[in-house]
């Protein structure tokens, strides 16, 4: 919950929810791609 006091009416409480616009990535696949790149296998 966040309380904002920047409005002329006084403080207002609100809930801010952040939703990722993407699916969670596989960490193992990410490491595989990174290792291939740094070893020169994928450029």
Secondary structure, DSSP 8 states (H G I E B T S, - for coil): -EEE--STT--EEE------SS----HHHHHHHHHHHHTTS--
